[in-house]
């Protein structure tokens, strides 16, 4: 996804976990998702290269949905929609 399109993506809340390594990005994301309403979108920024695998597995195994993800200059961004 281009940076231009990324800037137009809708999200309701934002979480910055840059500088943290596995498993902290996912653990903090899970904690933040608890606070959201079903259907709201959380934008997460991470720098751990393993985050892509972790976030894709997380959304495949839970009710949450990966709306989009991209990498720009070593920062991985995920848009995760809270499931029921």
Secondary structure as a PSIPRED ss2 file (coil, helix, strand):
# PSIPRED VFORMAT (PSIPRED V4.0)

   1 X C   1.000  0.000  0.000
   2 X C   1.000  0.000  0.000
   3 X H   0.000  1.000  0.000
   4 X H   0.000  1.000  0.000
   5 X H   0.000  1.000  0.000
   6 X H   0.000  1.000  0.000
   7 X C   1.000  0.000  0.000
   8 X C   1.000  0.000  0.000
   9 X C   1.000  0.000  0.000
  10 X C   1.000  0.000  0.000
  11 X C   1.000  0.000  0.000
  12 X C   1.000  0.000  0.000
  13 X E   0.000  0.000  1.000
  14 X E   0.000  0.000  1.000
  15 X E   0.000  0.000  1.000
  16 X E   0.000  0.000  1.000
  17 X C   1.000  0.000  0.000
  18 X C   1.000  0.000  0.000
  19 X C   1.000  0.000  0.000
  20 X C   1.000  0.000  0.000
  21 X C   1.000  0.000  0.000
  22 X C   1.000  0.000  0.000
  23 X C   1.000  0.000  0.000
  24 X H   0.000  1.000  0.000
  25 X H   0.000  1.000  0.000
  26 X H   0.000  1.000  0.000
  27 X H   0.000  1.000  0.000
  28 X H   0.000  1.000  0.000
  29 X H   0.000  1.000  0.000
  30 X H   0.000  1.000  0.000
  31 X H   0.000  1.000  0.000
  32 X H   0.000  1.000  0.000
  33 X H   0.000  1.000  0.000
  34 X H   0.000  1.000  0.000
  35 X C   1.000  0.000  0.000
  36 X C   1.000  0.000  0.000
  37 X C   1.000  0.000  0.000
  38 X C   1.000  0.000  0.000
  39 X C   1.000  0.000  0.000
  40 X C   1.000  0.000  0.000
  41 X E   0.000  0.000  1.000
  42 X E   0.000  0.000  1.000
  43 X E   0.000  0.000  1.000
  44 X E   0.000  0.000  1.000
  45 X E   0.000  0.000  1.000
  46 X E   0.000  0.000  1.000
  47 X C   1.000  0.000  0.000
  48 X C   1.000  0.000  0.000
  49 X C   1.000  0.000  0.000
  50 X C   1.000  0.000  0.000
  51 X H   0.000  1.000  0.000
  52 X H   0.000  1.000  0.000
  53 X H   0.000  1.000  0.000
  54 X H   0.000  1.000  0.000
  55 X H   0.000  1.000  0.000
  56 X H   0.000  1.000  0.000
  57 X H   0.000  1.000  0.000
  58 X H   0.000  1.000  0.000
  59 X H   0.000  1.000  0.000
  60 X H   0.000  1.000  0.000
  61 X H   0.000  1.000  0.000
  62 X C   1.000  0.000  0.000
  63 X C   1.000  0.000  0.000
  64 X C   1.000  0.000  0.000
  65 X E   0.000  0.000  1.000
  66 X E   0.000  0.000  1.000
  67 X E   0.000  0.000  1.000
  68 X E   0.000  0.000  1.000
  69 X E   0.000  0.000  1.000
  70 X E   0.000  0.000  1.000
  71 X E   0.000  0.000  1.000
  72 X E   0.000  0.000  1.000
  73 X C   1.000  0.000  0.000
  74 X C   1.000  0.000  0.000
  75 X E   0.000  0.000  1.000
  76 X E   0.000  0.000  1.000
  77 X E   0.000  0.000  1.000
  78 X E   0.000  0.000  1.000
  79 X E   0.000  0.000  1.000
  80 X E   0.000  0.000  1.000
  81 X E   0.000  0.000  1.000
  82 X C   1.000  0.000  0.000
  83 X C   1.000  0.000  0.000
  84 X C   1.000  0.000  0.000
